[in-house]
């Protein structure tokens, strides 16, 4: 294991524990990782090598991450076509920005926005975000691990607000 892979393991252990403790994982919504063959398929399809944090994420929860990001595209096998979908969003938005060959689109929501990282930039790369009809992607987080943690916190906060609203209306 290289140093980046060693750093990725504690983050994924922390993240998966936080996910389980949040109640977003149960028998109906388990955590299920990708196989080595599935990860290799993704890398070969895009001619890339995943950064350590993302590889560890895929190994632990690449097929299903409980109810984390439910309803959004972020798991295998959806990952096989997200870059094509992102390129369509960019074309429909009529902007000049193009994804590079080393960019990997790992999240898409409602076919209107997506997040990606450059696989050639370290073990925990920055995350860029694009929303249709905007001028260009923006840097969303300095590290993929920060993006994942932020998205989980945001989902938990929205869940808490929904429960409070239901309780107040009962």
C-alpha positions, 0 to 999 in steps of 0.5 A: 500500500502506498501512503495515499492508500494508507491515508484513505483507509482511515477516512473510509472507516470514519465515513462508513461508521458515520454513515451506519451510525446515522441510520442510513444503513439497514437490511433494506439499504446495506453498504455494498462495495464494488468488486476488483473487476468492477473497479478495473472496468471503470478505470479501463473504460476511462483509461484512468487510475482512481485516487486512493480515497475514491478507490477505497470508497468504491471498495467499501460502498461503490455499489450501494452506500445505504440510503446515502445520496438516494435518488442520485446517480453515484454508484456502479453501474451508473458510474459507467455512463455519468461522463457521457451524461455530463458531456451532454449537459455541457453541450446542452448548456452551450458552453466551451468548457470540456471535461479532460480525459483524466476527469472522472464524473462520480455524481449526478443529480436530476440530469442537471448537475454533476461533480467530478475530479481530476484523477491525476491530482493526488490521492484526495483530489479537489471536487468540481461541480457544474450546474446546467446553464452556468458559465463553467464548473466551480471548485466545490471542495478542496478534497473528495473526502470533504465533499463526501462528508459535506454531502452526508452532513447535508443529507442528515440535516435535511432529514432532521428538518423533515422530521421536525416539520412532521412533528410540528404538523402532527 
